[in-house]
């Protein structure tokens, strides 16, 4: 998250509701604490789910509409 984006998000909150921002995983799960981690740690923690099509699947699915159109005309 960029600093300007974080500042904008924090500006929208009431001062008494500002979270504590930590970089320590020991603070994970504590109410009111946001833990920032690097990309590698986030990936290890399962923060990102890879659900994109492979290039092979994308190529094969590009013919689905052609097959569907052909079935309609039969």
C-alpha positions as CSV (number, residue, x, y, z in Angstrom):
1,X,0.0,0.0,0.0
2,X,1.4,3.4,-0.9
3,X,1.9,6.0,1.7
4,X,-0.6,8.4,0.0
5,X,-3.2,5.7,-0.2
6,X,-2.7,4.8,3.5
7,X,-3.0,8.5,4.5
8,X,-6.3,8.9,2.5
9,X,-7.7,5.8,4.2
10,X,-6.6,7.0,7.7
11,X,-8.0,10.5,7.1
12,X,-11.5,9.0,6.6
13,X,-11.5,7.6,10.2
14,X,-12.2,9.3,13.4
15,X,-8.9,9.9,15.4
16,X,-9.9,7.5,18.2
17,X,-10.4,4.7,15.6
18,X,-7.0,4.9,14.0
19,X,-5.3,1.4,13.9
20,X,-1.9,0.7,15.2
21,X,0.4,-0.3,12.3
22,X,3.0,-2.9,13.1
23,X,5.5,-4.8,11.2
24,X,5.8,-7.6,13.8
25,X,4.0,-10.8,13.2
26,X,3.7,-11.2,16.9
27,X,1.0,-8.5,16.7
28,X,-1.1,-10.5,14.2
29,X,-4.7,-11.0,15.4
30,X,-4.6,-8.2,18.0
31,X,-7.7,-6.0,17.9
32,X,-7.0,-2.6,16.4
33,X,-3.6,-3.6,15.0
34,X,-2.8,-3.8,11.3
35,X,0.4,-5.8,10.5
36,X,2.3,-4.9,7.3
37,X,4.3,-7.7,5.7
38,X,6.5,-7.9,2.6
39,X,5.2,-9.7,-0.5
40,X,7.1,-12.9,0.2
41,X,5.7,-13.2,3.7
42,X,2.2,-12.4,2.4
43,X,2.4,-15.1,-0.2
44,X,3.7,-17.6,2.4
45,X,0.7,-16.7,4.6
46,X,-1.7,-17.5,1.7
47,X,-2.7,-13.9,1.1
48,X,-2.9,-14.4,-2.7
49,X,-4.8,-17.1,-4.4
50,X,-3.7,-17.9,-7.9
51,X,-6.9,-18.5,-9.9
52,X,-5.8,-17.2,-13.3
53,X,-6.1,-19.4,-16.3
54,X,-3.0,-20.9,-17.7
55,X,-2.2,-19.8,-21.2
56,X,-3.1,-23.2,-22.5
57,X,-6.5,-23.1,-20.8
58,X,-7.1,-19.5,-22.1
59,X,-6.3,-20.6,-25.7
60,X,-8.6,-23.6,-25.5
61,X,-11.5,-21.6,-24.0
62,X,-11.1,-19.0,-26.9
63,X,-12.8,-21.6,-29.1
64,X,-15.8,-22.2,-26.8
65,X,-17.8,-19.4,-28.3
66,X,-17.1,-20.8,-31.8
67,X,-18.3,-24.2,-30.8
68,X,-21.4,-22.7,-29.1
69,X,-22.3,-20.7,-32.2
70,X,-21.9,-23.8,-34.4
71,X,-24.2,-25.7,-32.1
72,X,-26.9,-23.0,-32.4
73,X,-27.0,-23.3,-36.2
74,X,-27.4,-27.1,-36.3
